[in-house]
Amino acid sequence: MTDKKHILKSASIISLVTIVSRVLGYVRDQRITLLLGTTLSADAYVLAYRIPNLFRRLVAEGSMTASFIPVFSGYMQEKSKEEVWDFANKLFWTLALVAAVITILGMVFSPVVVNLFSGANVARDQAVDLNRIIFPYLFFIALAALAMGILNCFHIFGLPAATPVVLNIATILFSVGVVWHYFKDAATSLAVGVLVGGVLQFLIQVPTLVQKGMNFKFGISFSHPAIRDVARLMIPRLFGIGIGQINLLIDTKFATAARMPAGSLAALYVADRVMELVLGGYAIAVATAILPMMSHQAAAKDYESLKKTLSFSVRIVAFITIPAALGLMILREPIIRVLFQHGQFIAASTRLTARALLYYAIGLPALATVKLVVPAFYSTRDTKTPVIVASISLVINIVLNILFLQVFFNRVQNGGPALATALATFFDFFALLIIFRLRYGSMGTMQILRSFAKISLCSAIMGGACWIGNYYTSFTVHSRFLVQFGVFAGLIIGATVLYLALAWVFRCHEIEEVYGIAVRRRTAGGEGGYTGE
């Protein structure tokens, strides 16, 4: 019960901060779409941003952080304070060297990289220029990700979760007319804003790191035992967690194919951002909170607690994402129209984006749950299984993209890459969950299935109500924004209240469990090694 309360408390802190970040992220994306719409310039900006973002996930937030936390958690339990910070300092400077080399190579060979990850229907020269501006962002965000991993191991979640806030604020600032008019175009100003935001994401974490004991003593080492452990875990994870980012760039390649309508890449970006609003609200928060906990449980070989932690987290995330996915599918056009249809983002842009959102939303529950199951394998230092499954998923994604572009294009159109990603993610989810169950034994599978059944029933009833509400309110006939917003807000609030009421009526344990844990007193914690307290 204490572990569950700790997950929920940590997830709630992360969720609150992340919701603020997502709101600012929406403002940022709304500014981007207002200035660029779904034009070729918008496609060029999205492409330029995605390439260094891929390396950020591979080098920083994806493989490195997931590899670092289990090793650092073990050090905190077994080693002295001096040994813990010697490891942290050496890894910091070693990572800085690696990130600097990748950044320089990325800037020099930007034309090659842009050509590799784009089709014919994109403004490549502009994409190359923007990519060179944004690429140094990788260097700073890699260091910010390491800082986040260290602070998470000390159970400090709020500040690291708040770092995207400064990225959003910087990009918003550089989207304002009095700023971007100093640059040759709006896309260039936005690219500079991303770079400035990356610098700030690292700098705001430095004071807390120093307070905890890090002194940034210079030292580069590729032979330090703990750094070698991180590298050993990290290399296969480049193909594990990073496979998802490679899938994203595969989608980018197909989205810019000659057959696709102009703006398809920007439409996929906006649809993906809407998905992130849901994922960031609680799913990613839970995943962030449970990774250090599962790492400690795995280090103590307490696999029963680890399985309970994972099972509980899967049910909680399903309780959020299943109704959210259905709501996104049914209300996709009102959502896009209210949130983004301004300036250069016109009605045609809304239709293009709503189609992509429909297919992305299908995979939302699987995408959120994979973010929980993969760290469960990594917490036990099993890197091979996720890599094998992710590799098969990558092949499935490529095959489906080809089919949707060449055979079913008239049916799915620009939504093909989104649907391919969704279906491949479902394979990833089912394969990983089944393997984990076979390897570590029962993890309350029947309880999970019963929860899924109740959640799905409540979601289906809510979805029917959403469809009826959307139909009879005649959302599309209203031209005034305030009227549209009022109808939209009414539909969302009504759907949420109905779903929670149905969950209470059908006695979904998730809503009862969250409430029950929230009102219990926290019990005394256990003992361990160095915790920094």
C-alpha positions as CSV (number, residue, x, y, z in Angstrom):
1,M,0.0,0.0,0.0
2,T,2.9,2.3,0.8
3,D,4.4,1.7,-2.7
4,K,1.1,2.4,-4.3
5,K,0.7,5.7,-2.4
6,H,4.2,6.7,-3.3
7,I,3.6,6.0,-7.0
8,L,0.4,8.1,-6.9
9,K,1.9,10.9,-4.9
10,S,5.0,11.1,-7.2
11,A,2.8,10.7,-10.3
12,S,0.5,13.4,-9.1
13,I,3.4,15.9,-8.6
14,I,4.8,15.0,-12.0
15,S,1.3,15.1,-13.5
16,L,0.5,18.6,-12.1
17,V,3.8,20.0,-13.4
18,T,3.4,18.2,-16.7
19,I,-0.1,19.5,-17.2
20,V,1.2,23.0,-16.9
21,S,3.9,22.1,-19.4
22,R,1.4,20.6,-21.7
23,V,-0.8,23.7,-21.5
24,L,2.2,25.8,-22.4
25,G,3.1,23.2,-25.0
26,Y,-0.3,23.7,-26.6
27,V,0.2,27.5,-26.6
28,R,3.6,26.9,-28.3
29,D,2.1,24.5,-30.9
30,Q,-0.8,26.9,-31.5
31,R,1.7,29.7,-32.2
32,I,3.6,27.4,-34.5
33,T,0.5,26.4,-36.5
34,L,-0.8,30.0,-36.5
35,L,2.5,31.2,-38.1
36,L,3.2,28.2,-40.4
37,G,-0.1,26.3,-40.8
38,T,0.3,23.0,-42.7
39,T,2.6,24.6,-45.4
40,L,5.8,23.2,-46.8
41,S,7.6,25.6,-44.3
42,A,5.8,23.9,-41.5
43,D,6.9,20.5,-42.8
44,A,10.5,21.7,-43.0
45,Y,10.4,23.0,-39.4
46,V,8.9,19.7,-38.1
47,L,11.5,17.7,-40.0
48,A,14.4,19.9,-38.7
49,Y,13.2,19.5,-35.2
50,R,12.5,15.7,-35.3
51,I,16.1,14.8,-36.4
52,P,18.0,16.1,-33.3
53,N,15.0,15.1,-31.2
54,L,15.6,11.5,-32.3
55,F,19.2,11.7,-31.1
56,R,18.0,13.3,-27.9
57,R,15.8,10.3,-27.2
58,L,18.6,7.9,-28.1
59,V,21.4,9.5,-26.3
60,A,19.5,11.2,-23.5
61,E,16.0,10.7,-22.3
62,G,15.5,7.3,-23.8
63,S,18.4,4.9,-23.5
64,M,20.8,6.8,-21.3
65,T,18.3,7.8,-18.6
66,A,16.7,4.3,-18.5
67,S,20.1,2.7,-18.3
68,F,21.5,5.1,-15.7
69,I,18.7,5.0,-13.1
70,P,19.1,1.2,-12.3
71,V,22.9,1.5,-12.0
72,F,22.8,4.7,-9.9
73,S,20.0,3.3,-7.7
74,G,22.3,0.3,-7.0
75,Y,25.2,2.6,-6.2
76,M,23.1,4.6,-3.8
77,Q,22.2,1.4,-1.9
78,E,25.7,-0.1,-1.8
79,K,28.3,2.7,-2.1
80,S,29.5,5.6,-0.1
81,K,28.5,9.2,-0.8
82,E,31.9,10.0,-2.3
83,E,31.7,7.0,-4.7
84,V,28.2,7.9,-5.8
85,W,29.2,11.5,-6.8
86,D,32.5,10.4,-8.4
87,F,30.4,8.2,-10.7
88,A,27.9,11.0,-11.4
89,N,30.6,13.5,-12.2
90,K,32.5,11.3,-14.5
91,L,29.4,10.2,-16.4
92,F,28.4,13.9,-16.8
93,W,31.6,14.9,-18.5
94,T,31.8,11.7,-20.6
95,L,28.3,12.2,-21.8
96,A,29.1,15.8,-22.6
97,L,32.0,14.7,-24.8
98,V,29.8,12.2,-26.7
99,A,26.9,14.6,-27.1
100,A,29.3,17.3,-28.4
101,V,30.7,14.9,-31.1
102,I,27.2,13.9,-32.2
103,T,26.1,17.5,-32.4
104,I,29.1,18.6,-34.5
105,L,28.6,15.7,-36.9
106,G,24.9,16.4,-37.1
107,M,25.5,20.0,-38.1
108,V,28.2,19.2,-40.7
109,F,26.2,16.4,-42.3
110,S,22.8,18.0,-42.0
111,P,22.0,17.8,-45.8
112,V,22.7,14.0,-45.8
113,V,20.6,13.4,-42.7
114,V,17.7,15.5,-44.0
115,N,17.7,13.7,-47.4
116,L,17.8,10.3,-45.6
117,F,14.7,11.0,-43.5
118,S,12.5,12.9,-45.9
119,G,10.7,12.2,-49.2
120,A,10.2,14.3,-52.2
121,N,7.4,16.5,-50.9
122,V,9.4,18.8,-48.5
123,A,11.4,22.1,-48.7
124,R,14.8,20.4,-48.1
125,D,17.1,23.5,-48.3
126,Q,15.0,25.2,-45.6
127,A,15.0,22.0,-43.5
128,V,18.8,21.8,-43.6
129,D,19.2,25.4,-42.4
130,L,16.7,24.9,-39.6
131,N,18.3,21.6,-38.6
132,R,21.7,23.2,-38.2
133,I,20.2,25.8,-35.9
134,I,18.4,23.3,-33.7
135,F,21.0,20.5,-33.5
136,P,23.1,22.1,-30.7
137,Y,19.9,21.6,-28.6
138,L,20.9,18.0,-28.4
139,F,24.0,18.8,-26.4
140,F,22.2,20.7,-23.7
141,I,19.2,18.4,-23.5
142,A,21.4,15.3,-23.1
143,L,23.0,16.9,-20.0
144,A,19.5,18.0,-18.8
145,A,18.3,14.4,-19.1
146,L,21.2,13.1,-17.0
147,A,20.4,15.7,-14.3
148,M,16.8,14.5,-14.4
149,G,17.8,10.9,-13.9
150,I,20.0,11.8,-10.9
151,L,17.2,13.9,-9.3
152,N,14.6,11.2,-9.9
153,C,16.8,8.7,-8.0
154,F,16.6,11.1,-5.0
155,H,12.8,11.1,-5.5
156,I,12.8,14.7,-6.8
157,F,10.3,14.7,-9.6
158,G,8.8,18.2,-9.7
159,L,11.7,20.2,-10.9
160,P,12.9,17.8,-13.7
161,A,9.3,17.4,-14.9
162,A,9.1,21.2,-15.1
163,T,12.1,21.6,-17.5
164,P,9.9,21.4,-20.6
165,V,8.1,24.5,-19.3
166,V,11.1,26.6,-20.1
167,L,11.4,25.1,-23.6
168,N,7.8,26.0,-24.2
169,I,8.2,29.5,-22.9
170,A,11.3,30.1,-25.0
171,T,9.6,28.9,-28.2
172,I,6.5,31.0,-27.4
173,L,8.7,34.1,-26.8
174,F,10.4,33.6,-30.2
175,S,7.0,33.2,-31.9
176,V,6.0,36.7,-30.9
177,G,6.0,39.2,-33.7
178,V,8.4,41.7,-32.1
179,V,10.9,38.9,-31.8
180,W,10.6,36.8,-35.0
181,H,10.6,39.8,-37.2
182,Y,14.3,40.2,-36.4
183,F,14.9,36.9,-38.2
184,K,14.5,36.1,-41.9
185,D,11.3,34.2,-41.3
186,A,9.1,32.8,-38.5
187,A,10.5,29.2,-38.9
188,T,14.0,30.4,-38.2
189,S,13.0,32.3,-35.1
190,L,11.1,29.2,-33.8
191,A,14.3,27.1,-34.3
192,V,16.4,29.6,-32.3
193,G,13.7,29.5,-29.6
194,V,14.1,25.7,-29.3
195,L,17.9,26.0,-28.9
196,V,17.5,28.7,-26.1
197,G,14.9,26.5,-24.4
198,G,17.3,23.5,-24.4
199,V,20.0,25.5,-22.7
200,L,17.6,26.7,-20.0
201,Q,16.4,23.1,-19.4
202,F,19.8,22.1,-18.2
203,L,20.7,25.3,-16.3
204,I,17.6,25.3,-14.0
205,Q,18.5,21.9,-12.6
206,V,22.1,22.7,-11.7
207,P,21.4,24.4,-8.4
208,T,19.5,21.4,-7.0
209,L,22.2,19.0,-8.2
210,V,24.8,21.1,-6.4
211,Q,22.6,21.1,-3.3
212,K,22.4,17.3,-3.3
213,G,26.2,17.0,-3.5
214,M,27.3,17.1,-7.2
215,N,30.4,19.4,-7.7
216,F,30.9,18.8,-11.5
217,K,34.6,17.9,-10.9
218,F,36.0,17.4,-14.4
219,G,36.9,13.9,-15.4
220,I,36.2,11.8,-18.5
221,S,36.3,8.0,-18.1
222,F,35.2,5.2,-20.4
223,S,36.6,2.6,-18.1
224,H,34.8,3.4,-14.8
225,P,32.9,0.2,-13.8
226,A,29.5,2.0,-13.4
227,I,29.9,3.9,-16.6
228,R,30.7,0.7,-18.4
229,D,27.5,-0.8,-16.8
230,V,25.5,2.1,-18.1
231,A,27.0,1.7,-21.6
232,R,26.4,-2.0,-21.6
233,L,22.8,-1.5,-20.8
234,M,22.5,1.5,-23.1
235,I,23.7,0.0,-26.3
236,P,20.9,-2.4,-26.8
237,R,18.4,0.2,-25.6
238,L,19.4,2.4,-28.5
239,F,17.4,-0.2,-30.4
240,G,14.8,-0.6,-27.7
241,I,13.3,2.6,-26.5
242,G,14.9,4.3,-29.5
243,I,13.0,2.1,-31.9
244,G,9.9,4.2,-31.2
245,Q,11.8,7.3,-32.4
246,I,13.1,5.5,-35.4
247,N,9.5,4.5,-36.2
248,L,8.6,8.2,-35.9
249,L,11.3,9.1,-38.5
250,I,10.0,6.2,-40.8
251,D,6.6,7.8,-40.5
252,T,8.3,11.1,-41.4
253,K,9.8,9.6,-44.6
254,F,6.4,8.2,-45.7
255,A,4.5,11.4,-44.7
256,T,6.7,13.4,-47.1
257,A,6.3,11.0,-50.0
258,A,5.4,12.5,-53.3
259,R,1.9,11.0,-53.1
260,M,1.0,12.7,-49.8
261,P,-0.7,16.1,-49.7
262,A,1.4,19.1,-48.7
263,G,1.4,19.6,-45.0
264,S,0.9,15.9,-44.1
265,L,4.0,16.0,-41.9
266,A,2.8,19.1,-40.0
267,A,-0.6,17.4,-39.6
268,L,1.0,14.3,-38.1
269,Y,3.0,16.5,-35.7
270,V,-0.1,18.4,-34.5
271,A,-2.0,15.1,-34.1
272,D,0.9,13.7,-32.1
273,R,1.0,16.7,-29.9
274,V,-2.7,16.3,-29.1
275,M,-1.8,12.7,-28.1
276,E,1.0,14.0,-25.9
277,L,-1.5,16.1,-24.0
278,V,-3.2,12.9,-22.9
279,L,-0.1,10.9,-22.4
280,G,1.6,13.7,-20.5
281,G,-1.3,14.2,-18.2
282,Y,-0.9,11.0,-16.2
283,A,0.5,8.1,-18.2
284,I,4.0,9.4,-18.6
285,A,3.8,10.7,-15.0
286,V,3.2,7.2,-13.7
287,A,5.9,5.7,-15.9
288,T,8.4,8.3,-14.6
289,A,7.4,7.6,-11.0
290,I,7.6,3.8,-11.1
291,L,11.0,3.4,-12.9
292,P,13.2,4.3,-9.8
293,M,10.8,2.2,-7.6
294,M,11.0,-0.8,-9.9
295,S,14.7,-0.4,-10.1
296,H,15.0,-0.5,-6.3
297,Q,12.7,-3.5,-6.1
298,A,14.7,-5.4,-8.8
299,A,18.0,-4.5,-7.0
300,A,16.5,-6.1,-3.8
301,K,15.2,-9.0,-5.9
302,D,11.7,-8.3,-4.7
303,Y,10.0,-9.5,-7.8
304,E,6.6,-9.9,-6.2
305,S,6.5,-6.2,-5.3
306,L,7.8,-5.4,-8.8
307,K,4.9,-7.3,-10.4
308,K,2.4,-5.7,-8.2
309,T,3.8,-2.2,-9.0
310,L,3.6,-2.9,-12.7
311,S,0.1,-4.4,-12.5
312,F,-1.2,-1.5,-10.5
313,S,0.3,1.0,-12.9
314,V,-1.1,-0.7,-16.0
315,R,-4.6,-0.6,-14.6
316,I,-4.3,3.0,-13.5
317,V,-3.0,4.1,-16.9
318,A,-5.7,2.1,-18.8
319,F,-8.4,3.8,-16.6
320,I,-7.2,7.1,-18.2
321,T,-6.2,6.2,-21.7
322,I,-9.0,3.9,-22.9
323,P,-11.8,6.5,-22.6
324,A,-9.3,9.2,-23.7
325,A,-8.6,7.3,-26.9
326,L,-12.3,6.9,-27.7
327,G,-13.0,10.5,-27.0
328,L,-10.2,11.6,-29.3
329,M,-11.5,9.4,-32.1
330,I,-15.1,10.7,-31.8
331,L,-14.4,14.3,-31.1
332,R,-11.3,14.6,-33.3
333,E,-12.5,17.4,-35.6
334,P,-14.0,19.6,-32.8
335,I,-10.8,19.2,-30.8
336,I,-8.5,20.2,-33.7
337,R,-10.8,23.0,-34.8
338,V,-11.1,24.6,-31.4
339,L,-7.4,24.2,-30.5
340,F,-5.6,25.0,-33.7
341,Q,-7.8,26.5,-36.5
342,H,-6.4,30.1,-36.5
343,G,-4.2,32.1,-38.8
344,Q,-2.5,30.0,-41.4
345,F,-4.1,26.8,-39.9
346,I,-7.3,26.7,-42.0
347,A,-10.2,24.3,-42.4
348,A,-8.3,22.1,-44.8
349,S,-5.5,21.8,-42.2
350,T,-8.1,20.7,-39.6
351,R,-9.4,18.0,-41.8
352,L,-5.9,16.8,-42.6
353,T,-4.9,16.7,-38.9
354,A,-8.2,15.2,-37.7
355,R,-7.7,12.2,-40.0
356,A,-4.2,11.6,-38.5
357,L,-5.5,12.0,-35.0
358,L,-8.2,9.3,-35.6
359,Y,-5.6,6.7,-36.4
360,Y,-3.1,7.8,-33.8
361,A,-5.8,7.6,-31.1
362,I,-6.4,3.9,-31.8
363,G,-3.0,3.1,-30.4
364,L,-3.1,5.4,-27.4
365,P,-3.7,2.7,-24.7
366,A,-1.0,0.5,-26.1
367,L,1.5,3.4,-26.4
368,A,0.9,4.4,-22.8
369,T,1.2,0.9,-21.5
370,V,4.4,0.1,-23.4
371,K,6.0,3.1,-21.5
372,L,5.4,1.1,-18.3
373,V,6.3,-2.5,-19.5
374,V,9.6,-1.6,-21.1
375,P,11.0,0.0,-17.9
376,A,9.9,-3.1,-16.1
377,F,12.3,-5.2,-18.2
378,Y,15.0,-2.6,-17.9
379,S,14.7,-2.5,-14.1
380,T,15.7,-6.2,-14.1
381,R,18.6,-5.4,-16.5
382,D,16.9,-7.4,-19.2
383,T,17.8,-5.5,-22.4
384,K,17.5,-8.2,-25.0
385,T,13.8,-8.9,-24.9
386,P,12.6,-5.3,-25.5
387,V,15.1,-5.0,-28.4
388,I,13.9,-8.1,-30.1
389,V,10.2,-7.2,-29.8
390,A,10.9,-3.6,-30.8
391,S,12.8,-4.8,-33.9
392,I,9.9,-6.9,-35.0
393,S,7.6,-3.9,-34.3
394,L,9.8,-1.8,-36.5
395,V,9.5,-4.2,-39.4
396,I,5.8,-4.3,-39.0
397,N,5.6,-0.5,-39.1
398,I,7.6,-0.4,-42.3
399,V,5.5,-3.1,-44.0
400,L,2.2,-1.4,-42.9
401,N,3.4,2.0,-44.1
402,I,4.1,0.6,-47.5
403,L,0.7,-1.1,-47.7
404,F,-1.1,2.0,-46.6
405,L,0.8,4.2,-49.1
406,Q,0.6,1.8,-52.1
407,V,-2.5,-0.3,-51.6
408,F,-4.9,1.5,-49.2
409,F,-4.0,5.1,-49.8
410,N,-7.5,6.1,-51.0
411,R,-8.9,4.8,-47.7
412,V,-6.4,6.1,-45.1
413,Q,-4.7,8.9,-47.1
414,N,-2.4,11.0,-44.8
415,G,-3.4,8.9,-41.8
416,G,-1.4,5.9,-43.0
417,P,1.8,6.5,-41.0
418,A,-0.3,7.1,-37.8
419,L,-2.3,3.9,-38.3
420,A,0.9,1.9,-39.0
421,T,2.4,3.2,-35.8
422,A,-0.7,2.4,-33.8
423,L,-0.9,-1.2,-35.0
424,A,2.8,-1.8,-34.5
425,T,2.5,-0.5,-30.9
426,F,-0.2,-2.9,-30.1
427,F,2.0,-5.8,-31.2
428,D,4.8,-4.3,-29.0
429,F,2.4,-4.1,-26.0
430,F,0.9,-7.6,-26.2
431,A,4.3,-9.3,-26.9
432,L,6.1,-7.6,-24.0
433,L,3.3,-8.2,-21.5
434,I,2.9,-11.9,-22.4
435,I,6.7,-12.5,-22.2
436,F,6.9,-10.7,-18.8
437,R,4.0,-12.9,-17.6
438,L,5.6,-16.1,-18.8
439,R,9.0,-15.2,-17.3
440,Y,8.1,-13.8,-13.9
441,G,4.8,-15.6,-13.2
442,S,1.3,-14.3,-12.4
443,M,1.0,-10.6,-12.1
444,G,-2.8,-10.5,-11.6
445,T,-3.7,-11.0,-15.2
446,M,-7.3,-11.8,-14.5
447,Q,-7.6,-8.7,-12.4
448,I,-6.2,-6.6,-15.2
449,L,-8.6,-8.2,-17.7
450,R,-11.6,-7.6,-15.5
451,S,-10.5,-4.0,-15.1
452,F,-10.0,-3.6,-18.8
453,A,-13.5,-5.1,-19.4
454,K,-15.2,-2.6,-17.0
455,I,-13.2,0.3,-18.3
456,S,-14.0,-0.6,-21.9
457,L,-17.8,-0.8,-21.1
458,C,-17.8,2.5,-19.3
459,S,-15.8,4.0,-22.2
460,A,-18.2,2.6,-24.8
461,I,-21.2,4.1,-23.1
462,M,-19.4,7.4,-22.8
463,G,-18.3,7.3,-26.4
464,G,-21.9,6.8,-27.5
465,A,-22.9,9.8,-25.5
466,C,-20.1,11.8,-27.1
467,W,-21.3,10.9,-30.6
468,I,-24.9,11.8,-29.8
469,G,-23.8,15.1,-28.2
470,N,-21.5,16.0,-31.1
471,Y,-24.3,15.2,-33.6
472,Y,-27.1,17.1,-31.9
473,T,-25.1,20.2,-30.9
474,S,-24.3,20.7,-34.6
475,F,-20.8,21.8,-33.7
476,T,-19.7,22.4,-37.3
477,V,-22.5,24.9,-38.1
478,H,-21.3,27.4,-35.4
479,S,-18.8,29.9,-36.9
480,R,-18.1,32.0,-33.8
481,F,-15.1,30.8,-31.7
482,L,-16.7,31.4,-28.3
483,V,-19.8,29.4,-29.2
484,Q,-17.6,26.5,-30.6
485,F,-15.5,26.6,-27.4
486,G,-18.6,26.5,-25.2
487,V,-20.0,23.5,-27.0
488,F,-16.6,21.8,-27.0
489,A,-16.1,22.4,-23.3
490,G,-19.6,21.1,-22.5
491,L,-18.9,17.9,-24.5
492,I,-15.6,17.3,-22.7
493,I,-16.8,18.0,-19.2
494,G,-20.0,16.0,-19.8
495,A,-18.1,13.0,-21.1
496,T,-15.7,13.1,-18.1
497,V,-18.4,13.4,-15.5
498,L,-20.4,10.6,-17.2
499,Y,-17.3,8.3,-17.4
500,L,-16.4,8.8,-13.7
501,A,-20.1,8.2,-12.7
502,L,-20.2,5.0,-14.7
503,A,-16.9,3.9,-13.2
504,W,-18.4,4.4,-9.7
505,V,-21.6,2.6,-10.7
506,F,-19.7,-0.4,-12.1
507,R,-17.3,-0.4,-9.2
508,C,-14.1,0.0,-11.1
509,H,-11.4,-0.7,-8.5
510,E,-9.1,2.0,-10.0
511,I,-11.3,4.9,-8.8
512,E,-11.8,3.2,-5.4
513,E,-8.1,2.4,-5.1
514,V,-6.9,5.9,-5.9
515,Y,-9.3,7.4,-3.3
516,G,-8.6,4.8,-0.7
517,I,-4.8,5.3,-0.9
518,A,-5.1,9.0,-0.9
519,V,-6.9,9.1,2.5
520,R,-4.6,6.6,4.2
521,R,-1.8,7.8,6.4
522,R,1.6,7.1,5.0
523,T,3.4,4.3,6.8
524,A,7.1,4.4,7.8
525,G,9.6,3.9,5.0
526,G,12.3,1.2,4.9
527,E,16.0,1.4,5.2
528,G,18.6,1.6,2.5
529,G,22.0,2.8,1.5
530,Y,23.0,6.4,0.7
531,T,19.9,8.5,-0.1
532,G,21.3,12.0,0.1
533,E,19.2,12.8,3.1
